[in-house]
């Protein structure tokens, strides 16, 4: 047997002997950040007196600048090219899991999102509020019992309840392949959660 093979075999045996004694303690942090740059030109509404509009052979109207216009009795409305808007959305999402915090089976989970627009003002949608707590709860898990308390998505998330920022309590009890599942009522989230 080669030295490398003996080392792998010895390490595997040592791992199996020590692993049952080791307690899982620690944390995991996952960061995801994205940035992009986008520019576009919107439309700016305008009006002119009907006397300044140029009537076309087909019955339509143009402004003196050549923009199509819709005219009423005294005024004409038109849309011209607006200013160039630049959006530079920057979004960072952090996911944190902590376990081994004193009580066996107790863990903490948090997921937060930070978004801002580095462009010409707040032109990019979805950047207000800048900081959002998506999920944040304590979980107690033992054999046959799991209990959670805090801000979390429902076990069967629906768009209506998941986006409202509710605080939920959740308990699952398993007994020999039969599941008893109860989710407590929703409570409105505290102001700092929104």
C-alpha atoms as a printed R data frame, in Angstrom:
    type eleno elety resid chain resno       x      y       z
1   ATOM     1    CA   UNK     A     1   0.000  0.000   0.000
2   ATOM     2    CA   UNK     A     2   1.460  3.385  -0.991
3   ATOM     3    CA   UNK     A     3   2.039  6.227   1.455
4   ATOM     4    CA   UNK     A     4  -0.666  8.366  -0.212
5   ATOM     5    CA   UNK     A     5  -3.225  5.576   0.029
6   ATOM     6    CA   UNK     A     6  -2.385  4.962   3.728
7   ATOM     7    CA   UNK     A     7  -2.704  8.690   4.413
8   ATOM     8    CA   UNK     A     8  -6.153  8.851   2.835
9   ATOM     9    CA   UNK     A     9  -7.292  5.709   4.658
10  ATOM    10    CA   UNK     A    10  -5.949  6.966   7.990
11  ATOM    11    CA   UNK     A    11  -7.526 10.397   7.503
12  ATOM    12    CA   UNK     A    12 -10.895  8.820   6.643
13  ATOM    13    CA   UNK     A    13 -10.859  6.611   9.754
14  ATOM    14    CA   UNK     A    14  -9.861  9.575  11.928
15  ATOM    15    CA   UNK     A    15 -12.649 11.668  10.398
16  ATOM    16    CA   UNK     A    16 -15.293  9.021  11.178
17  ATOM    17    CA   UNK     A    17 -14.029  8.636  14.758
18  ATOM    18    CA   UNK     A    18 -13.946 12.378  15.500
19  ATOM    19    CA   UNK     A    19 -16.980 13.583  13.513
20  ATOM    20    CA   UNK     A    20 -19.697 12.294  15.896
21  ATOM    21    CA   UNK     A    21 -18.052 14.178  18.770
22  ATOM    22    CA   UNK     A    22 -17.705 17.514  16.975
23  ATOM    23    CA   UNK     A    23 -20.519 20.000  17.445
24  ATOM    24    CA   UNK     A    24 -21.479 22.186  14.533
25  ATOM    25    CA   UNK     A    25 -20.813 25.748  15.571
26  ATOM    26    CA   UNK     A    26 -20.302 28.709  13.384
27  ATOM    27    CA   UNK     A    27 -21.795 30.901  10.755
28  ATOM    28    CA   UNK     A    28 -22.177 31.265   7.035
29  ATOM    29    CA   UNK     A    29 -22.356 34.601   5.227
30  ATOM    30    CA   UNK     A    30 -23.151 34.847   1.538
31  ATOM    31    CA   UNK     A    31 -22.877 38.195  -0.250
32  ATOM    32    CA   UNK     A    32 -24.104 38.869  -3.760
33  ATOM    33    CA   UNK     A    33 -23.606 42.289  -5.338
34  ATOM    34    CA   UNK     A    34 -24.525 43.494  -8.806
35  ATOM    35    CA   UNK     A    35 -24.170 46.816 -10.579
36  ATOM    36    CA   UNK     A    36 -25.138 47.923 -14.065
37  ATOM    37    CA   UNK     A    37 -25.491 51.115 -16.068
38  ATOM    38    CA   UNK     A    38 -28.528 51.954 -18.170
39  ATOM    39    CA   UNK     A    39 -29.475 55.110 -20.060
40  ATOM    40    CA   UNK     A    40 -32.711 55.935 -21.870
41  ATOM    41    CA   UNK     A    41 -34.682 58.871 -23.136
42  ATOM    42    CA   UNK     A    42 -38.266 59.327 -22.029
43  ATOM    43    CA   UNK     A    43 -41.004 61.581 -23.361
44  ATOM    44    CA   UNK     A    44 -41.833 65.120 -22.272
45  ATOM    45    CA   UNK     A    45 -45.420 66.359 -22.802
46  ATOM    46    CA   UNK     A    46 -45.977 69.822 -24.207
47  ATOM    47    CA   UNK     A    47 -48.733 72.105 -25.479
48  ATOM    48    CA   UNK     A    48 -48.851 74.850 -28.086
49  ATOM    49    CA   UNK     A    49 -51.675 77.124 -29.268
50  ATOM    50    CA   UNK     A    50 -53.631 75.650 -32.180
51  ATOM    51    CA   UNK     A    51 -52.717 78.654 -34.292
52  ATOM    52    CA   UNK     A    52 -49.014 77.558 -34.228
53  ATOM    53    CA   UNK     A    53 -49.770 73.965 -35.358
54  ATOM    54    CA   UNK     A    54 -49.160 73.003 -38.988
55  ATOM    55    CA   UNK     A    55 -52.064 71.083 -40.523
56  ATOM    56    CA   UNK     A    56 -51.133 68.129 -42.721
57  ATOM    57    CA   UNK     A    57 -52.935 66.964 -45.900
58  ATOM    58    CA   UNK     A    58 -54.278 63.883 -44.065
59  ATOM    59    CA   UNK     A    59 -55.949 66.091 -41.406
60  ATOM    60    CA   UNK     A    60 -53.310 65.580 -38.677
61  ATOM    61    CA   UNK     A    61 -51.232 68.292 -37.024
62  ATOM    62    CA   UNK     A    62 -47.507 68.850 -36.450
63  ATOM    63    CA   UNK     A    63 -45.672 71.271 -34.191
64  ATOM    64    CA   UNK     A    64 -43.280 73.728 -35.870
65  ATOM    65    CA   UNK     A    65 -40.466 71.342 -34.730
66  ATOM    66    CA   UNK     A    66 -42.108 68.401 -36.558
67  ATOM    67    CA   UNK     A    67 -43.651 66.492 -33.598
68  ATOM    68    CA   UNK     A    68 -47.062 64.909 -34.116
69  ATOM    69    CA   UNK     A    69 -49.772 66.750 -32.185
70  ATOM    70    CA   UNK     A    70 -53.376 66.176 -31.166
71  ATOM    71    CA   UNK     A    71 -55.364 69.382 -31.337
72  ATOM    72    CA   UNK     A    72 -58.499 70.510 -29.574
73  ATOM    73    CA   UNK     A    73 -60.401 73.791 -29.975
74  ATOM    74    CA   UNK     A    74 -57.611 76.109 -28.764
75  ATOM    75    CA   UNK     A    75 -54.542 73.989 -27.852
76  ATOM    76    CA   UNK     A    76 -52.527 71.118 -29.268
77  ATOM    77    CA   UNK     A    77 -50.799 68.484 -27.146
78  ATOM    78    CA   UNK     A    78 -47.617 66.721 -28.238
79  ATOM    79    CA   UNK     A    79 -44.837 64.524 -26.845
80  ATOM    80    CA   UNK     A    80 -41.187 65.382 -27.512
81  ATOM    81    CA   UNK     A    81 -38.027 63.493 -26.623
82  ATOM    82    CA   UNK     A    82 -37.184 64.059 -22.973
83  ATOM    83    CA   UNK     A    83 -33.794 64.359 -21.332
84  ATOM    84    CA   UNK     A    84 -31.435 61.382 -21.239
85  ATOM    85    CA   UNK     A    85 -31.860 59.576 -17.924
86  ATOM    86    CA   UNK     A    86 -29.034 57.485 -16.515
87  ATOM    87    CA   UNK     A    87 -29.601 54.792 -13.967
88  ATOM    88    CA   UNK     A    88 -26.821 52.915 -12.221
89  ATOM    89    CA   UNK     A    89 -28.603 50.448  -9.930
90  ATOM    90    CA   UNK     A    90 -26.395 48.744  -7.356
91  ATOM    91    CA   UNK     A    91 -27.973 45.880  -5.409
92  ATOM    92    CA   UNK     A    92 -26.313 43.847  -2.661
93  ATOM    93    CA   UNK     A    93 -27.964 40.919  -0.909
94  ATOM    94    CA   UNK     A    94 -26.595 39.372   2.288
95  ATOM    95    CA   UNK     A    95 -27.624 35.997   3.667
96  ATOM    96    CA   UNK     A    96 -26.536 35.062   7.212
97  ATOM    97    CA   UNK     A    97 -26.940 31.763   9.069
98  ATOM    98    CA   UNK     A    98 -25.644 31.309  12.617
99  ATOM    99    CA   UNK     A    99 -25.838 28.076  14.629
100 ATOM   100    CA   UNK     A   100 -24.407 26.695  17.839
101 ATOM   101    CA   UNK     A   101 -25.349 29.808  19.805
102 ATOM   102    CA   UNK     A   102 -25.787 28.246  23.213
103 ATOM   103    CA   UNK     A   103 -28.935 26.129  23.119
104 ATOM   104    CA   UNK     A   104 -28.632 22.927  21.040
105 ATOM   105    CA   UNK     A   105 -30.873 23.190  17.995
106 ATOM   106    CA   UNK     A   106 -31.144 27.002  18.092
107 ATOM   107    CA   UNK     A   107 -30.125 28.931  14.989
108 ATOM   108    CA   UNK     A   108 -30.563 32.374  13.485
109 ATOM   109    CA   UNK     A   109 -31.258 33.219   9.866
110 ATOM   110    CA   UNK     A   110 -31.305 36.657   8.250
111 ATOM   111    CA   UNK     A   111 -31.543 37.825   4.669
112 ATOM   112    CA   UNK     A   112 -31.269 41.529   3.826
113 ATOM   113    CA   UNK     A   113 -31.158 43.561   0.613
114 ATOM   114    CA   UNK     A   114 -29.555 46.952  -0.007
115 ATOM   115    CA   UNK     A   115 -30.299 48.771  -3.267
116 ATOM   116    CA   UNK     A   116 -29.412 52.250  -4.457
117 ATOM   117    CA   UNK     A   117 -29.218 54.185  -7.704
118 ATOM   118    CA   UNK     A   118 -25.860 55.868  -8.359
119 ATOM   119    CA   UNK     A   119 -27.172 57.588 -11.502
120 ATOM   120    CA   UNK     A   120 -28.893 60.927 -12.157
121 ATOM   121    CA   UNK     A   121 -31.281 60.891  -9.211
122 ATOM   122    CA   UNK     A   122 -33.739 58.165  -8.321
123 ATOM   123    CA   UNK     A   123 -34.771 57.036 -11.809
124 ATOM   124    CA   UNK     A   124 -34.372 53.279 -11.353
125 ATOM   125    CA   UNK     A   125 -37.377 51.432  -9.855
126 ATOM   126    CA   UNK     A   126 -36.999 49.159  -6.840
127 ATOM   127    CA   UNK     A   127 -34.393 51.202  -4.973
128 ATOM   128    CA   UNK     A   128 -36.776 52.527  -2.297
129 ATOM   129    CA   UNK     A   129 -36.458 51.719   0.537
130 ATOM   130    CA   UNK     A   130 -32.713 51.305   0.276
131 ATOM   131    CA   UNK     A   131 -32.401 48.684   3.049
132 ATOM   132    CA   UNK     A   132 -34.884 45.825   3.444
133 ATOM   133    CA   UNK     A   133 -34.958 42.893   5.824
134 ATOM   134    CA   UNK     A   134 -36.331 40.101   3.661
135 ATOM   135    CA   UNK     A   135 -36.236 37.389   6.355
136 ATOM   136    CA   UNK     A   136 -35.027 37.339   9.925
137 ATOM   137    CA   UNK     A   137 -35.989 34.603  12.357
138 ATOM   138    CA   UNK     A   138 -34.849 32.285  15.130
139 ATOM   139    CA   UNK     A   139 -35.352 28.574  14.599
140 ATOM   140    CA   UNK     A   140 -35.402 25.851  17.221
141 ATOM   141    CA   UNK     A   141 -35.091 22.372  15.694
142 ATOM   142    CA   UNK     A   142 -35.045 19.100  17.601
143 ATOM   143    CA   UNK     A   143 -36.014 15.585  16.553
144 ATOM   144    CA   UNK     A   144 -39.668 15.758  15.565
145 ATOM   145    CA   UNK     A   145 -40.120 19.479  16.310
146 ATOM   146    CA   UNK     A   146 -39.252 22.650  14.448
147 ATOM   147    CA   UNK     A   147 -40.338 26.086  15.659
148 ATOM   148    CA   UNK     A   148 -39.623 29.448  14.049
149 ATOM   149    CA   UNK     A   149 -40.383 32.995  15.145
150 ATOM   150    CA   UNK     A   150 -39.686 36.206  13.311
151 ATOM   151    CA   UNK     A   151 -40.073 37.694   9.861
152 ATOM   152    CA   UNK     A   152 -40.242 34.919   7.293
153 ATOM   153    CA   UNK     A   153 -42.057 33.778   4.231
154 ATOM   154    CA   UNK     A   154 -44.970 31.440   4.891
155 ATOM   155    CA   UNK     A   155 -44.296 27.706   4.394
156 ATOM   156    CA   UNK     A   156 -46.430 27.920   1.241
157 ATOM   157    CA   UNK     A   157 -45.571 31.431   0.108
158 ATOM   158    CA   UNK     A   158 -48.124 33.341  -1.851
159 ATOM   159    CA   UNK     A   159 -47.404 36.632  -3.516
160 ATOM   160    CA   UNK     A   160 -50.141 38.308  -1.496
161 ATOM   161    CA   UNK     A   161 -48.826 37.405   1.958
162 ATOM   162    CA   UNK     A   162 -45.093 37.151   1.248
163 ATOM   163    CA   UNK     A   163 -44.792 40.722   0.050
164 ATOM   164    CA   UNK     A   164 -46.743 42.336   2.887
165 ATOM   165    CA   UNK     A   165 -43.947 42.136   5.464
166 ATOM   166    CA   UNK     A   166 -45.729 40.064   8.067
167 ATOM   167    CA   UNK     A   167 -44.167 38.439  11.087
168 ATOM   168    CA   UNK     A   168 -45.084 34.768  11.310
169 ATOM   169    CA   UNK     A   169 -44.727 32.017  13.846
170 ATOM   170    CA   UNK     A   170 -44.439 28.503  12.542
171 ATOM   171    CA   UNK     A   171 -44.355 25.114  14.284
172 ATOM   172    CA   UNK     A   172 -43.995 21.704  12.665
173 ATOM   173    CA   UNK     A   173 -44.354 18.461  14.624
174 ATOM   174    CA   UNK     A   174 -43.611 15.112  13.013
175 ATOM   175    CA   UNK     A   175 -44.762 11.844  14.521
176 ATOM   176    CA   UNK     A   176 -43.983  8.616  12.647
177 ATOM   177    CA   UNK     A   177 -44.509  9.846   9.069
178 ATOM   178    CA   UNK     A   178 -47.544 11.988  10.014
179 ATOM   179    CA   UNK     A   179 -47.076 15.739   9.975
180 ATOM   180    CA   UNK     A   180 -48.877 18.218  12.146
181 ATOM   181    CA   UNK     A   181 -48.328 21.699  10.802
182 ATOM   182    CA   UNK     A   182 -49.606 24.930  12.279
183 ATOM   183    CA   UNK     A   183 -48.838 28.459  11.287
184 ATOM   184    CA   UNK     A   184 -49.915 31.157  13.650
185 ATOM   185    CA   UNK     A   185 -51.678 34.230  12.393
186 ATOM   186    CA   UNK     A   186 -49.906 37.078  10.729
187 ATOM   187    CA   UNK     A   187 -48.875 40.107  12.708
188 ATOM   188    CA   UNK     A   188 -48.072 43.368  10.947
189 ATOM   189    CA   UNK     A   189 -44.334 43.945  10.835
190 ATOM   190    CA   UNK     A   190 -42.643 46.559  12.950
191 ATOM   191    CA   UNK     A   191 -41.836 49.797  11.085
192 ATOM   192    CA   UNK     A   192 -38.121 48.991  10.769
193 ATOM   193    CA   UNK     A   193 -38.952 45.772   8.884
194 ATOM   194    CA   UNK     A   194 -40.551 47.632   5.965
